[in-house]
């Protein structure tokens, strides 16, 4: 792991559109789930 930037788990330096879209989708899903959990907690 020599790259110190974001996404060190990504080994592809030039991801194509399909891979970028898939990663963005994963990010969006994870972010939404985290927000749901946080909102649910503060709502109680």
Residue pairs with C-beta under 8 A, 6 or more apart in sequence:
1 8
7 23
10 23
12 19
15 23
